[in-house]
Amino acid sequence: MELREICAAALSVLLCLSASAIGSLFIFPSIPGWYADLNKPFFTPPNWVFGPVWIILYILMGIAAYLVFAKGTKGVWDALTMFVIQLVLNVLWSILFFGAHWPLLSLVCIVALLCAIVLTIKRFYLISKAAAYLLSPYLLWVSFAAMLNLFVWMLN
């Protein structure tokens, strides 16, 4: 791997981790108060699980985006545009759920996010199967998060 490729891959991962950092600005202040006081479903993981899982997922997302970018073939820009859209929806969910304390509106957002992830995977698959597969854990985790969001809305 050339230095240029390493830098492009690192930049791609950094972009995803930056989205994580933006979301964290809204998440961390709400955890000890608002989030702690919510009624949550029995299958809610302990708080310490979320950080490591999301870091791994953001790294996988960055690698996937780099693999698509590196192909430089037809459809790359459409696929990466869809990737950016889902990344924006990801951050928006954190703002709506943790920042604004709106479980219902964040539920609508996370459903849109799920659709955007599926569309991203479909577009990535046409360019790089490996990139599409790298997004699979992300799709599963966001599906689980959507269930948590639904139950939080119903219980509160």
trRosetta pair geometry for C-beta under 8 A, 3 or more apart (Angstrom, degrees):
i j d omega theta_ij theta_ji phi_ij phi_ji
1 5 4.8 -122 -170 88 88 129
1 6 5.6 107 132 -59 116 87
1 9 7.8 -19 -173 -4 141 141
2 5 4.8 96 57 7 76 102
2 6 7.0 -139 99 -5 40 88
3 6 5.5 -54 -146 37 34 113
3 7 6.2 34 155 -19 67 105
4 7 5.8 -54 -148 37 29 111
4 8 6.4 29 153 -19 64 106
5 8 5.6 -52 -145 37 32 111
5 9 6.3 32 155 -18 65 105
5 70 6.8 51 -137 -116 99 123
6 9 5.8 -55 -148 38 29 110
6 10 6.2 28 154 -18 64 109
7 10 5.7 -55 -143 39 30 111
7 11 6.1 33 155 -21 65 107
8 11 5.7 -52 -145 36 29 112
8 12 6.4 33 153 -22 62 105
8 66 6.1 131 127 -138 88 103
8 69 6.6 -151 168 109 121 134
8 70 7.0 131 111 -78 140 90
9 12 5.7 -54 -151 33 31 114
9 13 6.6 27 153 -14 65 105
9 62 7.5 95 -179 143 61 97
9 63 6.8 23 -159 -116 100 63
9 66 4.3 63 -114 -149 66 162
9 70 8.0 5 -71 -55 88 126
10 13 5.8 -55 -148 39 33 108
10 14 6.0 36 152 -22 66 109
11 14 5.4 -53 -143 38 31 115
11 15 6.4 41 154 -27 63 99
12 15 5.8 -46 -152 25 29 114
12 16 7.0 23 152 -11 60 103
12 62 4.5 138 125 -171 80 81
12 63 7.2 130 106 -75 124 22
12 65 4.7 -173 -165 88 119 107
12 66 3.9 -165 36 -61 164 93
12 69 6.6 -155 -86 15 134 144
13 16 5.9 -58 -156 39 35 109
13 17 6.2 31 150 -15 69 109
13 58 7.5 96 -163 136 69 81
13 59 5.6 18 -144 -133 112 62
13 62 3.2 120 -98 130 50 156
13 63 6.5 29 -78 -49 100 64
13 66 7.4 -22 -36 -31 77 128
14 17 5.6 -56 -141 43 33 109
14 18 6.2 42 154 -28 65 102
14 62 7.2 107 10 -133 35 145
15 18 5.6 -52 -152 29 28 116
15 19 7.0 32 149 -19 60 98
15 62 6.5 148 54 -115 82 101
15 65 7.4 -79 69 86 129 158
15 87 7.8 -9 141 -159 99 163
16 19 5.7 -46 -157 28 38 113
16 20 6.8 41 145 -18 63 102
16 58 4.2 166 140 -173 108 84
16 59 7.1 180 90 -72 135 23
16 61 4.7 153 -128 88 149 111
16 62 4.0 -127 14 -60 132 95
16 65 7.1 170 -50 10 117 137
16 87 6.9 -113 -113 -123 70 125
17 20 5.1 -47 -153 33 41 119
17 21 6.5 46 147 -23 67 99
17 55 7.6 33 -116 -138 96 72
17 58 5.3 116 -81 139 57 136
17 59 7.4 34 -64 -72 102 66
17 62 7.1 -14 -21 -50 83 142
18 21 5.4 -48 -148 32 36 114
18 22 6.6 39 151 -20 65 100
19 22 5.7 -51 -151 33 33 111
19 23 6.5 33 151 -16 64 106
19 58 7.0 -172 65 -130 100 119
19 87 5.1 -106 -96 -177 160 101
19 90 6.1 52 158 87 131 121
19 91 5.2 -113 -164 -61 89 111
20 23 5.8 -57 -151 39 31 111
20 24 6.3 38 151 -27 65 106
20 54 6.1 142 -130 146 119 114
20 55 7.0 93 -162 -95 165 57
20 58 4.8 -43 -46 -79 131 160
21 24 5.5 -50 -148 30 32 118
21 25 7.2 47 151 -31 60 92
22 25 5.9 -42 -166 12 36 115
22 26 8.0 17 146 -2 59 99
22 91 5.2 4 96 -138 121 126
22 94 7.7 136 110 71 75 142
23 26 6.2 -67 -168 40 43 102
23 27 5.9 36 145 -23 78 115
23 90 7.0 -62 -68 135 140 84
23 91 5.1 -130 -66 -126 92 65
23 93 7.9 6 -126 71 121 77
23 94 3.5 126 -149 0 94 171
23 95 7.5 -102 -121 -39 65 68
23 98 7.9 89 -180 39 77 135
24 27 5.2 -58 -132 40 39 112
24 28 5.7 33 177 -21 77 107
24 94 7.7 -39 -41 -173 28 152
25 28 7.3 -41 -129 29 14 102
25 29 7.9 5 166 -4 45 108
26 29 7.2 -69 -161 37 27 101
26 30 6.9 7 157 -6 62 121
26 94 4.9 130 68 142 125 94
26 95 5.2 -151 -75 -100 170 49
26 98 4.6 124 135 91 91 108
26 99 3.6 -53 -148 -60 122 101
27 30 6.3 -87 -162 42 29 103
27 31 6.6 38 157 -45 72 102
27 94 5.6 -57 -54 -158 97 111
27 98 4.6 -21 -101 175 50 176
28 31 5.9 -39 -147 4 34 116
29 33 7.8 -18 154 26 64 113
29 98 7.8 122 61 159 76 106
30 33 6.5 -89 -154 60 42 87
30 34 4.6 -43 -160 51 89 115
30 35 5.0 89 134 -22 89 103
30 98 4.2 -173 37 -167 149 85
30 99 7.2 -119 -39 -72 135 30
30 101 7.1 -179 -133 -76 133 90
31 35 4.9 -36 -122 51 39 135
31 36 6.6 69 159 -41 50 91
31 47 6.4 90 -159 -141 125 139
31 98 7.8 -8 -52 -140 67 120
32 35 7.7 49 13 52 17 93
32 36 5.6 -5 -170 -17 28 137
33 36 6.2 131 61 32 0 106
33 37 6.6 -17 164 -8 48 114
34 37 6.1 -72 -153 38 23 106
34 38 7.0 36 152 -39 62 98
34 98 7.6 143 81 -150 129 58
34 101 5.5 -102 -166 -103 149 121
35 38 5.8 -40 -157 6 38 117
35 98 6.8 -13 -59 -120 120 88
38 152 5.7 4 170 -149 138 104
38 155 7.5 90 170 94 86 112
38 156 5.5 -50 -147 -73 86 142
39 152 7.5 157 82 -137 62 57
39 155 4.0 -129 101 146 113 117
39 156 5.4 172 38 -70 93 81
40 44 4.1 -4 152 -27 126 158
40 148 7.4 -3 -157 -160 97 93
40 151 7.2 71 -164 112 49 111
40 152 6.1 -11 -111 -94 67 88
40 155 7.0 174 -85 73 14 155
41 44 5.6 133 66 -35 67 90
41 147 7.9 -62 35 140 159 89
41 148 6.6 -137 31 -126 116 61
41 151 3.9 -3 -43 144 123 156
41 152 7.4 -93 -13 -55 87 60
41 155 6.8 -168 -61 -31 68 145
43 147 7.9 -19 84 120 131 123
43 148 7.7 -125 91 -89 91 85
44 148 6.1 99 -103 -131 83 113
45 49 4.0 -62 147 50 133 151
45 50 6.9 154 85 -51 119 76
46 49 5.5 110 65 -13 71 101
47 50 6.2 -48 -168 14 47 113
48 51 6.8 -50 -165 25 44 109
48 52 7.7 24 155 1 70 106
49 52 6.9 -75 -164 46 36 98
49 53 5.9 26 156 -17 74 120
50 53 5.9 -68 -146 41 27 109
50 54 6.0 19 165 -16 68 113
51 54 6.2 -65 -147 38 23 104
51 55 6.4 21 160 -19 63 107
52 55 5.7 -54 -144 34 32 112
52 56 6.4 31 158 -17 65 105
53 56 6.0 -60 -156 37 29 109
53 57 6.3 25 152 -17 66 110
53 141 6.3 166 162 -131 122 142
54 57 5.5 -55 -143 39 35 112
54 58 6.1 34 159 -20 69 105
55 58 5.9 -54 -146 37 29 108
55 59 6.5 29 154 -18 62 106
56 59 5.8 -58 -152 36 30 111
56 60 6.4 29 153 -16 65 107
56 137 7.7 -50 121 118 109 147
57 60 5.6 -54 -147 39 33 111
57 61 6.2 37 152 -22 66 105
57 137 6.2 -139 -105 109 89 105
57 138 4.9 122 -160 -95 109 84
57 141 6.0 -91 -86 41 147 156
58 61 5.4 -49 -145 35 33 116
58 62 6.4 36 154 -21 63 103
59 62 5.7 -53 -150 35 31 112
59 63 6.5 30 153 -17 64 104
60 63 5.7 -53 -147 37 33 110
60 64 6.2 36 153 -22 65 106
60 134 4.7 -169 -179 177 94 95
60 135 7.2 166 132 -81 106 40
60 137 6.4 43 80 53 171 119
60 138 6.6 -161 89 -42 121 107
61 64 5.6 -54 -148 36 30 113
61 65 6.4 30 154 -18 65 105
61 83 7.9 149 -176 -162 97 106
61 87 7.6 135 161 -91 142 102
61 134 7.4 172 -80 131 29 105
61 135 6.6 69 -105 -103 70 82
61 138 6.0 80 -70 -76 102 152
62 65 5.8 -52 -146 35 31 110
62 66 6.4 32 153 -19 64 105
63 66 5.6 -55 -150 36 32 113
63 67 6.4 36 152 -23 65 103
63 131 7.8 -160 118 -116 69 72
63 134 5.8 -124 87 -166 104 159
64 67 5.7 -52 -150 31 31 112
64 68 6.7 27 153 -14 63 104
64 83 8.0 -175 107 -123 104 131
64 124 6.3 -2 174 -147 108 151
64 128 7.7 174 -159 90 66 124
64 130 7.8 -160 -116 119 72 70
64 131 4.0 112 -158 -158 76 76
64 132 7.5 129 -150 -48 119 19
64 134 4.0 -165 -73 82 106 127
64 135 5.3 85 -129 -48 172 90
65 68 5.9 -57 -153 38 33 109
65 69 6.1 34 151 -19 67 109
65 80 6.5 88 -153 -121 93 88
65 83 5.4 131 -105 175 105 158
65 131 7.4 126 -51 -151 20 120
66 69 5.5 -56 -143 40 33 113
66 70 5.9 35 158 -25 68 108
67 70 5.9 -52 -143 33 26 113
67 71 7.1 38 153 -31 57 97
67 124 8.0 65 86 -162 106 107
67 128 4.5 -173 137 138 110 167
67 130 5.8 -121 -168 88 162 106
67 131 4.0 -163 80 -71 124 106
67 134 7.4 130 15 11 142 144
68 71 6.0 -47 -162 15 35 115
68 76 5.9 154 158 -138 86 81
68 79 5.3 -126 -173 113 143 136
68 80 6.3 174 110 -66 127 87
68 83 7.4 174 55 -42 153 147
68 124 5.4 -85 -78 -126 129 84
68 127 5.0 69 -134 101 84 141
68 128 5.4 -134 -82 19 61 122
68 131 4.9 106 -47 -148 89 173
69 72 7.5 29 163 -60 44 64
69 76 6.5 105 -113 -172 37 121
69 80 6.4 68 -78 -84 86 134
71 76 6.0 -174 75 -89 99 118
71 127 5.1 178 51 178 164 102
71 128 5.8 -150 -48 -51 133 107
72 76 6.2 -29 -119 -37 19 162
73 76 5.9 126 59 -40 51 106
73 127 6.1 174 60 -134 113 93
75 78 5.2 -58 -157 44 58 114
75 79 5.7 59 147 -24 83 106
75 123 6.6 -162 169 -165 110 91
75 126 5.9 -49 125 104 162 126
75 127 5.8 -153 94 -67 112 109
76 79 5.8 -62 -150 39 28 110
76 80 6.1 19 158 -13 67 110
76 127 6.1 112 -89 -124 68 151
77 80 5.7 -54 -138 42 32 107
77 81 6.1 40 156 -26 64 104
78 81 5.7 -52 -148 32 28 114
78 82 6.6 28 153 -16 62 104
78 123 6.2 -136 113 -149 94 137
79 82 5.8 -56 -154 36 31 110
79 83 6.4 37 146 -24 64 106
79 120 7.0 96 -166 -150 71 63
79 123 3.8 -179 -108 139 84 117
79 124 5.6 125 -164 -72 127 56
79 126 7.5 -153 -77 57 129 102
79 127 5.7 -81 -26 -2 167 142
80 83 5.0 -46 -147 32 39 121
80 84 6.5 42 153 -20 66 98
81 84 5.8 -51 -151 34 32 110
81 85 6.6 36 148 -21 63 103
82 85 5.5 -49 -149 33 35 116
82 86 6.6 31 154 -15 66 102
82 116 6.6 -179 -176 -166 82 81
82 119 5.3 -126 -161 118 136 105
82 120 4.6 -177 125 -90 109 73
82 123 5.4 119 40 23 149 153
83 86 6.1 -58 -152 37 30 105
83 87 6.4 31 150 -21 64 108
83 120 5.2 106 -84 -137 61 123
83 124 7.6 83 -72 -64 111 110
84 87 5.4 -54 -147 36 34 115
84 88 6.4 37 153 -21 66 102
85 88 5.8 -54 -150 34 30 110
85 89 6.5 29 151 -16 64 106
85 116 5.4 -137 112 -147 102 131
85 120 7.9 -166 61 -67 94 109
86 89 5.5 -51 -147 39 37 113
86 90 6.3 49 149 -29 65 101
86 113 6.1 99 -151 -152 78 68
86 116 3.7 173 -88 128 88 117
86 117 5.3 118 -143 -70 144 60
86 119 7.8 -180 -57 61 119 94
86 120 5.2 -63 -8 -33 146 141
87 90 5.4 -46 -152 27 33 119
87 91 6.9 29 152 -13 63 101
88 91 5.9 -55 -153 38 34 107
88 92 6.1 36 149 -22 66 109
89 92 5.3 -53 -142 39 34 116
89 93 6.4 44 155 -29 64 97
89 109 6.2 176 -166 -178 87 87
89 112 5.7 -140 -140 107 139 101
89 113 4.2 -179 130 -91 124 83
89 116 5.5 138 20 27 151 155
90 93 6.0 -49 -158 23 28 112
90 94 7.3 25 147 -14 58 101
90 113 6.0 111 -73 -136 58 129
90 142 7.9 -85 -109 -104 94 129
91 94 5.8 -53 -160 32 39 112
91 95 6.6 38 146 -18 69 105
92 95 5.5 -54 -150 36 37 114
92 96 6.1 32 155 -16 70 107
92 109 5.6 -141 113 -156 106 136
93 96 5.9 -59 -145 41 30 107
93 97 5.8 13 165 -7 69 113
93 106 5.5 91 -154 -156 70 91
93 109 4.8 176 -91 118 76 125
93 110 5.3 78 -120 -74 133 81
93 113 6.0 -23 -47 -41 133 149
94 97 6.3 -60 -132 46 24 99
94 98 5.5 -22 -174 28 65 116
94 99 6.8 67 132 -15 65 102
95 98 7.3 -55 -105 57 11 79
95 99 4.3 -28 -157 30 50 139
95 100 6.4 43 147 -11 67 100
96 99 6.9 12 -29 52 12 93
96 100 5.2 -34 -142 41 39 121
96 102 5.1 -70 -180 63 82 108
96 105 5.1 -126 -167 106 127 102
96 106 3.9 169 109 -81 112 84
96 109 5.4 143 31 -1 156 154
97 100 7.6 51 7 52 10 79
97 101 7.5 33 173 -107 33 25
97 102 6.9 -98 -92 62 33 60
97 103 6.5 57 -128 -99 79 52
97 106 3.7 88 -66 -125 84 165
97 109 8.0 -129 -37 58 92 132
97 149 6.7 -86 -106 -119 133 109
98 101 7.5 9 -166 -71 16 57
100 105 7.3 -32 95 68 136 133
100 106 7.9 171 63 -52 104 105
102 105 4.0 -2 137 37 127 112
102 106 5.6 140 93 -20 76 90
103 106 5.7 -61 -139 43 27 110
103 107 6.2 37 157 -29 64 103
103 149 6.3 173 -160 -169 84 76
103 152 5.1 -142 -131 109 137 102
103 153 3.9 -178 134 -85 120 81
103 156 6.5 111 4 62 157 123
104 107 5.5 -49 -152 26 31 115
104 108 7.0 32 150 -16 62 98
104 153 5.3 113 -74 -138 62 130
105 108 5.6 -46 -154 32 39 113
105 109 6.5 42 146 -19 65 105
106 109 5.2 -50 -147 38 39 118
106 110 6.2 38 154 -21 69 103
106 149 5.9 -129 112 -150 102 128
107 110 5.9 -51 -142 35 30 107
107 111 6.6 33 154 -20 61 102
107 146 7.3 97 -143 -154 70 75
107 149 4.9 168 -93 138 77 116
107 150 5.9 100 -129 -83 124 60
107 153 5.5 -29 -43 -34 139 152
108 111 5.9 -55 -154 33 30 111
108 112 6.7 30 149 -15 63 106
109 112 5.6 -57 -154 38 34 111
109 113 6.2 38 147 -23 67 105
110 113 5.0 -44 -144 34 39 120
110 114 6.5 48 152 -24 64 96
110 142 6.8 -171 -165 -178 96 94
110 145 6.4 -136 -149 111 140 100
110 146 4.7 177 133 -100 126 85
110 149 5.4 134 20 28 158 166
111 114 5.6 -45 -150 30 33 113
111 115 6.8 34 149 -16 61 102
111 146 6.6 102 -73 -138 61 130
112 115 5.7 -53 -153 36 35 112
112 116 6.3 34 150 -19 66 107
113 116 5.6 -56 -146 38 32 112
113 117 6.3 35 153 -22 66 103
113 142 6.1 -125 121 -172 117 139
114 117 5.7 -51 -148 33 31 112
114 118 6.5 31 154 -18 63 104
114 139 7.4 89 -143 -148 74 76
114 142 5.9 -179 -88 123 77 118
114 143 6.5 88 -119 -84 122 69
114 146 6.1 -3 -52 -57 131 150
115 118 5.8 -54 -151 35 32 111
115 119 6.4 29 152 -15 65 107
116 119 5.7 -54 -146 40 32 111
116 120 6.2 37 152 -22 65 106
117 120 5.5 -53 -147 36 31 114
117 121 6.3 33 154 -20 65 103
117 135 6.7 -178 -169 168 92 119
117 138 6.4 -153 -145 117 131 106
117 139 5.1 165 139 -97 132 83
117 142 6.1 153 -25 52 161 153
118 121 5.7 -52 -148 35 31 111
118 122 6.4 33 152 -20 64 105
118 139 6.9 91 -74 -125 65 126
119 122 5.6 -52 -148 35 33 113
119 123 6.4 27 155 -14 65 106
120 123 5.9 -59 -148 41 30 106
120 124 6.0 30 155 -19 67 109
120 135 6.5 -150 108 -156 110 166
121 124 5.7 -55 -140 40 29 111
121 125 6.1 39 156 -31 64 104
121 132 4.9 90 -164 -149 73 87
121 135 5.0 -150 -91 88 93 134
121 136 7.3 90 -124 -73 135 62
121 139 6.5 -7 -47 -57 145 137
122 125 5.8 -50 -150 25 27 116
122 126 7.3 28 152 -19 58 101
122 132 7.7 84 -68 -125 14 124
123 126 6.0 -52 -160 28 36 111
123 127 7.1 14 151 -2 64 110
124 127 5.9 -75 -156 47 38 101
124 128 6.0 -49 177 59 79 81
124 131 4.3 -124 -177 109 117 110
124 132 4.3 163 100 -74 104 74
124 135 6.5 115 45 1 159 138
125 128 7.7 -92 -120 73 18 38
125 129 5.9 39 -146 -108 65 57
125 131 7.8 -144 -70 75 36 86
125 132 3.8 45 -75 -71 74 158
127 131 6.8 -15 86 43 96 140
128 131 3.8 69 90 4 114 112
128 132 6.8 171 94 -11 63 80
129 132 5.6 -55 -153 36 37 113
129 133 6.3 35 151 -19 69 106
130 133 5.7 -56 -148 38 31 111
130 134 6.4 37 152 -25 64 104
131 134 5.6 -52 -150 30 32 115
131 135 7.0 27 153 -16 61 103
132 135 6.0 -62 -160 34 34 108
132 136 7.4 56 143 -44 62 90
133 136 5.5 -24 -162 -9 45 121
134 137 7.8 -46 180 22 40 96
135 138 4.9 -56 -164 41 60 122
135 139 6.1 66 140 -26 82 99
136 139 5.6 -51 -148 32 35 112
136 140 6.5 32 155 -17 66 104
137 140 5.6 -55 -149 38 36 112
137 141 6.1 33 155 -18 69 107
138 141 5.9 -56 -143 38 28 108
138 142 6.2 22 159 -13 65 108
139 142 6.1 -58 -142 40 26 105
139 143 6.3 33 154 -24 62 107
140 143 5.6 -55 -152 33 30 115
140 144 6.6 29 151 -17 64 104
141 144 5.5 -52 -152 36 35 112
141 145 6.3 37 148 -20 67 104
142 145 5.2 -47 -142 38 38 116
142 146 6.3 48 152 -27 65 98
143 146 5.6 -48 -151 29 30 114
143 147 6.9 32 148 -17 60 100
144 147 5.7 -52 -156 32 36 112
144 148 6.6 37 147 -18 66 102
145 148 5.4 -50 -150 36 37 114
145 149 6.2 41 150 -22 67 104
146 149 5.4 -50 -146 36 33 115
146 150 6.3 38 152 -23 64 103
147 150 5.6 -50 -147 33 32 114
147 151 6.5 25 156 -12 64 106
148 151 6.0 -62 -150 41 29 105
148 152 6.2 31 154 -21 67 107
149 152 5.8 -53 -144 35 29 111
149 153 6.4 29 155 -18 63 105
150 153 5.9 -59 -154 36 28 110
150 154 6.4 21 153 -14 65 109
151 154 5.5 -54 -141 41 35 109
151 155 5.8 25 161 -14 69 113
152 155 6.1 -62 -138 44 26 104
152 156 6.0 -5 170 5 64 120
153 156 6.7 -79 -138 48 19 91
